[in-house]
Amino acid sequence: MQKQIVFLLIFLSLLSLSAQDRLTGETFTTRSEVLARNGMAATSQPLATQAALEILKKGGSAMDAAIAANAVLGLVEPASCGIGGDIFAIVWDAKQQKLFGFNGSGRAPKSLNIEYFMERDIKYVPLYGPLPVSVPGCVDGWFELHKKFGKLPMKDILQPAIGYGRDGFPVSEVIAYEMASNYEGLKDQPGFAQTYMPGGKTPAKGEVFKNPDLANTYAEIAKRGRDAFYKGDIARTIDAYMKKHGGFLSYSDLADHTSQWVEPVSANYRGFDVWELPPNGQGTAALQMLNILEGYDIAAMGFGSADYVHVLTEAKKLAYEDRAKFYADPDFNQIPLTELLSEEYAAIRRGLIQKDQAARSYPPGDMEIESGNTTYLTVADKDGNVVSLIQSIYSEFASGMVPDGLGFVLQNRGQMFNVQDKTHANALEPGKRPFHTIIPAFITRDGKPYVSFGLMGGAVQPQGHAQIVVNLIDFGMNLQEAGDAPRIRHAGSSQPTGSQMTNGGTLNMESGFDYNTIRELRKKGHRISFGVGIYGGYQAIGIDLENRVYTGASESRKDGQAAGY
């Protein structure tokens, strides 16, 4: 009788893994794709999506709408993003029929060097407080992107966020959970509790939250432009705050900040060109994974099979060893991108994978180098322009440091520097950009836009990107199915900060994988875990040029929404 009860419980749990009684599509799909012709926005919070559509309907460009959505997200999703962080984008310009890449990451303070940590025997940059704070690149990024691709004035673009900041907004479910789960170690950081814990706690789901300080900061930026942030009163406030609390970020660091237009890099996967940004970000790892996977008949293996998950995980381990060794600020290093993305190199790396054995460690590539929480959104407009944009303050609530009266937290991206080895490509140096996790992505086919997508979530992003591409191309899923499908997240790889994988790491598997798959992976030597909430947040827009139709998809694991008109 007991065995029958156990079997029944397992059977019922497996049934609960599927979406309920949909007429079409995969059983794990939560909703249909969104279809529209004039414009589309997909973000991780409905108010941000609606702000983007509002701007599009006023005649704004995809870039105008993306900035509006990002500003709203910085208010309504403050544990993940905001103007205290950095920004990256890939933009399809319909007029020029070309992709543009943008790197809006900030640099380390000029007064902070690796000796500071070595002399104090600090092996890793702390996660909280003043030491991990680097220059915020977001606002400069908004204005650089707007200058090239914007149409409406910034005062109109920022108005939805200003209004919500002053009048308040109801906090949505997942964001409320994330805020409540991540404030404990930050509540004593200067300015944090006053801004994010009214009444002594973070706001609950449905509670109306206001941030008038951030609204005023947005209004100042809208009125006086990017220099208000980097050379005006906002910069002076940040400078005084950091000096008061033992920080290194200065007015000079802010005033000297610049963003950079970059050429996206790509790999062709079964006839589709997948585009990422080059380092200091980690997008190249997704391309390296795809290059390795292309040597297998993935479609024949089948989605969710042990064979597929095994080679996917091993490809990730291989790519992340190179990520740990080579990915860093290209202004300080020569990075062998051509070699890393070559078919010959992929074949060599693929040859290290054993069919029935999970590796405990892999060597990085042997090329020579000379000297040396996030939010994702995508928007498309009536003219065919498409923006793939990602923006982050790094970990939940970042450094926890909120400058007096400004209403936003400063990022802790400097935590990603290596402070153990002066010769490492990602070693901390004054004015250097740290290794970055946030990566937008894009797919083209025959030189035309096909899909704009991204997936937030730290180190899960390259492996998540690879899974999305495989779901679309090898398994024939539609845009929503590709995001709803259960994912894996391998953890424990070697890191650019100095740690090394020696035990094979841990393979986290989301609910939805068959037990037979899990059992077979264990037989291959994979250490299996079942983490919750660690598989990223996906948004995407598909572009059907023949019918002039946009397809939108939004992450079912978040509060997000895809909507068009």
N, C-alpha and C positions, 0 to 999 in steps of 0.2 A: 504493500500500500504506500509506503514511504517513497519507493522508487517511482511509483506512478505520479505522486504529488510533485516530486522533483522534476520529472519529465514535463508535467503540465506547466509548471512555473517557467521552465526553459522555453517551452513552446510559446507561451503567452508573451514572454519577454521578446522573442524573435518577431512575433507579430507586431509588437509595439514599435519596432524599428522602422516600419514603413509608414509613409503618409497614408491618410485614411481615404480609401475608396475613390481615388481619382479615376476618371474615365480614360485618360490617356497618359502616356509617358512612363518613365521609370517609377517603380513603387516608392522610392525614397524621395521623389520630387515633392516639394511643399506647395508649389504654386505654378501657374503658367507664366511664360515669358510675357513681358509687356511690349506691345507693338504700337508704334506711332510714326508719323511721317515728318512732322515739323520740328521736333526737338525731343531730346531724351536726357534724363538725369538719373543717376544711380548713386546714392550715398548711404551712409550707415545710420542716418537718422531722418525721419520723414520731414521734419521742419526744414532741414537743409535741402532736401530734394525739392520741396515746394518753393523755397527761396530761389533755387536755380531756375525753376520753371517760370517764376514771376519775372526774373530778369530776361529770360529768353523771350517771353511774350511782350516785353517792353521794347524789343528790338536789339537786345544785347547779344553779344557773341557767345560762343561756347566758353571762351575764356572768362568773360565777364561773369557768366553764370557759375563757373567753377570757383572763382574767387569769392563770390557771394556765399556759395555753399560752404566753402572752407571757413569763412568768417563765422557763419552760424555754428558750424561744428566746433570751432574753438570755444564757443560759449556753451553749447548744449552737451558736448562730449569732452569736458575739460581734463579728464584723466588721461586722454589719449593724444590730444592735439592742441594747437593754439599758437599764437604769435610769438611765444617764447621758444619755438622750435624751428625746424628746418623744413624745406620743401623741394620736391623733385617733380618733373613733369616730362611727358612725351606728348607732343602736339602734332596732329595731322592738319596741315594747312591745305584746304581744298583748292585755293587759287593757284598755289605753287605745286600742288600734287607732291608734297614732300613732308617727311617727318622731321621734327626738330626736337632736340633733347635739351633739358635744362637742369642744372645742378645748383640748387640754392642752399648748400650746406655752409654752416659757419665754421670758423676756425678757433683753435685754442687761444686763450689769452697770451699775449706776447710776453707777459711777465712770469709765465708758468713753464717750468721745464722738467725733464725727467729726473734731474738730480734732486728735486724737492722730495720725490717719492722714494728714491733710492737711499737718500740720507736718513730717512725715517723708517726704512725697511717696510714700506707699504707696497705690497705685491700687486694690488689691483686698485684702480681709482675707485673711491667710494661711490655708492649709488646716489646718496642723498647729500644735501648741503652744498657749500660753495665750490668744492674742488672739481666736480664733473661739469660745471657750467661752461658752455662754449657760446660763441656769438650766435644769436638767433638769426637765421637767414630768411624766415618766412615773409616778412613785410617787404624786404627788398625784392624777393621773388615775385610777390604779387605785382609790384610796380614794373619790374622788368618784363614779366609775361604780359601784363596789360599794355605796356608800351608797344609791344610787337603785335598782339592779337586782340586787344580790347577795342570797344566801341563807346560804351556808356561812361560817363564820369564816375570816379571812384565814390563820390558822395552818394550816388544812387545805388551802386553795387553793395556798399556796406550798410545801407539803411535797414534792410531786414534784420541784420545782426544787432544793430544799435537799438532797434525797437524792442527786440526780445530781451536784450540786456536790461533795458530800463523798465519794461512792463512786466517782465517775467515770462516763464514758460514751464509747462509741466514736465518733470523729469521722466524719461522713458525707462522701461523695465530693466533692460540689460545694463544701460549706463548707470542707473541707480545702484544696481548690484556691484558693478565695477568700482564705483566711487566708495561704497560702503566697505568693500573688501580691501581697499588699498590705502586707507588714510592713516592707519594706526602708527606706522613708523614715520609719518610726515607731519603730524598735527602740531609738533613743537617747532617746526621750521618757521622762521619769521614771516608773518603775513599769511600763512596757509589757513589757519583756522578762521581768521577773520573773513577770508574770502570764500572758502568752500565748506565751512561748518557753521552756518548760522544756527544759533540755539544750541551749539555744542555737538552737532552731528551733521553728517552729510545728508542732503535731501533724499527723502524716500520716493519711490515710484508714485507719480501723480502729484507730488508736492510742487508747488509753484516756486521756482528758484529765480532770483534776480541777481545780476552782477552789474550794478551801475558803474562801478569803477572801470570795468572792461568796456562798457558802452561809451564812456567818456574817452577812453583811450582810442577806440575805433573812430569816434567823432573827430579827435585831434588828427589822426592819420588821414581821414577823409578830407579834412580841411587843409592841412599843411603838407601832405604828401609823405614820401618815404623818409625824408630828412627829419621829420618830426620824431621818428623813432630812432634814427641813427645819429642825429646831430642836434636835436632839439631838447625840449624839457623831458621827454621820455628817456632819452639817453642819459641825461644828467641825473635823473631819479635812479636809474639802474646803477650808474657809477657810484653814487653816494650810498646806496643800499649795499652794494657789494663791499665797499670799503668798510662800512659799519659792521659787517658780519664776516670779515676775514676772507673775502673772496678776491679773485684775481681779475675778473672781467672788468674792463675799464671803458671810459668814454672813448679813448683813443681806439680801442679794439672795435667798438661799434662804428665809429666814424670812418674807419678804414675798410669796412666790410664791402665786398663785391661778390656778386653771383657769377655764374659761368654758363654760357651756351656750349653744349657739347654735341658731338656726333653720336647718335645711338649705335649700339653694336647688335649684331644679329646672328642667328643660326637658322639654317633651312631645315625644317623638320617635315619630311615627307611632302615637300612641295609648298609648304607654308613658311614664310619668313617670320620668325619670332624675334621681337626687338626688346632690348633692355638698355639701360644706361651703363656706361663703363664705370670702373672704380673712381672714387672711393666707395661706391655702393657695391652691393653683393649680387646685382642682377646677372653678372657673368656666370655665376654658379648655376642658375636655372638653365642657361644655354649649354653649359658643360654637361649637365645632367641629360638634357635632350639629345645632345650629340652621342652620348654613351648609349642611351635607350634606343636610338634609331637603328642600332645594330641587331636588335631583337625583334621578333615577330610578336609585338605586344598584343595586337588584336587577337591573335590566335590563343594567347595565354588566357584572355578573358578578364574583365574587370573584377577586382577583388580576389583574384586567385593568389595562391601562395607564391607561384613562380613570378608573377608580375610584381607583387609587393616586395619580394626578395631582391629582384634586380633593381627596382626603384630605390630601395633603401641602400643597396651597395653603391649605386651610382651617386646617391647623395653623399655618402661617406667619402667617396673619391673626390668629388667636386669640392667638398668642404675642407679637405686637407689643403687644396690649392688656395681656397678662400682664406684659410688661416695664415698661409705663407706669403701670398702675393698681393692681396687686395688692400689698397691703401691710397693715400692722396697722391695722384699722379704728378702733382707739382714737386713732390719730394722724391719720387721714385720712377724708374722706367719699368713698366709692367708689361710682360710678354703676352698681350692679349691675342695677337695673331696666332701664336703657338698654342695658347690655352684653348682657343676655339677651332683649331684645325681638326680635320677628319683623322689625320694620322695620329695626333695625340689622343683623340677619343678612342681610337682602336687600341692603342697601347694601354690606356687606362682600363678599357673594357676587358682586356685580356687578364687583368688581375682578379676579376670576379669569378668565384667558384660557384658552380651551379647549385650545390647543396650544402654550402657552408658559409655562414655569416662571418665576415672578417672582424677580428678584434681591433685591428689597426691597419692603416694604409700609409705608405709614404707619400708626401707631396711630390709634385713634379720636379724634375731635375733640370729646370731651365736656369740660366744665369740672368741675374738682374744687376744692372750697373748702379752703384751707389744707392746702394740703398734698397610703447603702444601707439599707436599709429592710427591714422584714418585714411582710407582710400576712397576716391570718388572719380566718376567719369561723366562727361557731359558732351552732347552733340547738338549742333544747331541746324537750322533750316538750310544753311548754305553748304553743309557737308563738312564743316570743321569739327574735329573731335579732340577732346582733352582727356588724357590719362594722368591723373594728379594724385600724389601721395604726400602727406604732411604729418609731422610727428613731433612730440616732445621727448620721445624715446620710451622710458618705462612709465608705468602708471603714476601720474602726477609728477613724474620727472624728479627734479632735484628737491621739489617741495618748497622752493624759495619763491615767494611772491613779492616783488618790489612794491614799496609803499604806494598805495592808492592806484595801482595800474590794473589790477584785476586778472593777471595771468601769471602762470608759473614758468620759471626759466627751465629750459631743457637740461638734461644731464647726459648729453651725447658724448661728452668727454670721457665718460666711464668706459667707452669702447677702446681707448688708447692702450697700447702695451707700455707698461712702465717697469718692465723687468729686464728688457734687452734693448740697449741703445742701437744695435745694428738691425733690429727688426724693421720691416717696411712700414709697420703701423706704430712705431715707437713715437711717444709724445715728443713734439718739438714746438716751440713757440710759433704761433701763426699757422699751424698745420691743421688740415681738416681730418677728423677722425674717420676710421672705418665706419661705414653707414649700413644699416639694415634695410631702410625703406626704399622700395623699388616700384616704379610704375612699369607697366608692360603694354605691348601692342602687337598685333598680328596683321601682316599684310599678305595678300595673295596676288601674284602677278603684278606687283607694284601698286596695288590698290588697297585701301583700308578694309579690313575684315572684322577684327575684334579689338576693342580697347578694354583692358581689364587690369585688375590688381587684386592683391590679397594681403591685408594687413596682418601683423603678428610677429614681429621680430625675426628670429632665425627660421621660422616656418615659411617665410615668403618664397625663396627660390624653390624649395621642394613643393610648396603649394602651387606656384606658377607651373612647374613641370606637370603636376597632376592635372591641372585645368587643361593644359594643351593636349595631354594624352587623352583625357576624357572627351574632348571635342573631336580630335582627329582620329585616334585609334578606335575609340569606342562609340563614336557617332552620337554622342549626347548633344542635346540642345544646350543653349546658354545657361538656363536655369538649372537643368539637370547636372551640368558640369560642376556647378558650385554646390549643389545640395548633396552630391555623392559623398559618401563617407571618405574621410581622408586619413592618411597616416602622418605622423610627425616624429621623425627620428631626432633624438637629442643625445648630446654627449660627444659630439665631434670636437676636434681640435679647434681652438678659437684664436682670432687675431690678437686677443689680449694676453695670450701666452700659455693657456692650458692645453694639454695634449690628450687625445683619445688613446687609451690603452686596453680598454675592456669591451670594445665594440659598441658602447653606448646603449641606449634604450629605445625600442620601437614602440611609440604610443599609437594605439589604434582606436579610432572613433567607433562608437556604436554603429552597427550595420554590417560589419564584417562577419562572415560565417565562421562558426567555431572550427570547422575543418581547416580553414585557412590559418587560423591562429595556431592550431595544433601542429600543422605542417611547418609553419615558420619557427616554432619552438624546436622542432626536430632539426632544423637547419642551423640552430644555435642562436637565434634571435632572442633577446631578453624582452618580453612583451609587458607593456603597461597600458593603462586605460585612463589617461589624464582627461580632465573635463575642461572645456573652454580654452584649449590651447591650439586649436586648428585653424585659426585665422578668420578674417572677415573679408568676403569677396563681393565685388561689384563688377558689372560688365555691360558693355553696349556692343551689339553686333550691327554691322553695316551691310545692308542688302542694296547694292548699287543698281541692280537690274530693276527692282520694284520701287526704289527710293523709300525704303522702310527701315526704321531703326528697331532693334530688339533690345529690351532692357532686362537685366537680371540683378537681383539683390540678395545678399547674404541672409539665409534663414537663421543663422546662428546669432545674428545681431538684431538691432532695432530697425534695420534699414528699409529703404523703399526705392524701387525703380518706378519712374513715372514719366509719361510723355504727353504730347498733345498734337 
